[in-house]
């Protein structure tokens, strides 16, 4: 389908979400009776949420929350429309790959129904429980919770985060995470939802202060002996250093947003690399080094501290790799 065909077919099922006095996001209709998906961070901590349909077809209060997935930043909401609603079609986000054409529709900065196109830049496995889609389609504040379409007009993601430090990095949550929520919808009262997610909203900067405000970081970069690389070939060491460099390149801009969500996203990227090598590194010393870093991170209270613990692990391994190479090629 062309971009225009996707916009024409799908826009009636895309909604503007207003939470409280100043938060605007995007959502999309999954069921004709009024089931709507959005990002959890768009509505968390709020009991006054309303939805505006396409082209002034009506404005409805959200009557209850139908599901919450904190780990994937997703929420489902119920409205009670006067008539049957148009819906989007979900695709299979498990089959998307880097290079796939995609289209995003949202409400950037509160302006209604803007479309942007691009590619899947990378499908990133941040942990066993979290996959994220990095996309080149530009998205802006207010587009959070909007649908990400493949070239067949199917929703394969939910746009969720924009990182503006350095190059813009745009992220989406795979749509398949919505499927179990849709299969078992709930009915959570808005007051109960607001109370349960109040601390989460404050941690994301929607309240006064965050858990990371007064955290001091104390670097503890390990100084490994070069024997930690015994059993590794030069190609193995190069691969490890390249993987660490890629993790830092992707994680550091997220950390530099200065938000708790950015700290967590950074840590998850670092954690994914560490977990991979902790189980499959070609030399035992490297496995142990990554395992020690993961153990230290698990003992810390905030994602800000956890991210730095993993960065210390990375820097220690980069340092020993440099000394190892110089020893091999003085």
Secondary structure as UniProt FT lines:
FT   HELIX           3..10
FT   HELIX           11..13
FT   STRAND          14..19
FT   TURN            20..22
FT   STRAND          23..31
FT   TURN            32..34
FT   STRAND          35..39
FT   HELIX           40..43
FT   TURN            44..45
FT   STRAND          49..52
FT   HELIX           54..56
FT   STRAND          59..61
FT   STRAND          64..69
FT   HELIX           70..72
FT   STRAND          74..78
FT   HELIX           93..95
FT   TURN            98..99
FT   STRAND          101..106
FT   HELIX           108..110
FT   STRAND          114..127
FT   TURN            128..129
FT   STRAND          130..135
FT   TURN            141..142
FT   TURN            144..145
FT   STRAND          147..150
FT   TURN            151..152
FT   STRAND          155..163
FT   STRAND          169..174
FT   HELIX           175..178
FT   HELIX           179..183
FT   HELIX           190..196
FT   HELIX           198..203
FT   TURN            204..205
FT   TURN            211..214
FT   HELIX           226..229
FT   TURN            230..231
FT   HELIX           234..255
FT   TURN            256..257
FT   HELIX           260..280
FT   HELIX           284..298
FT   HELIX           303..328
//
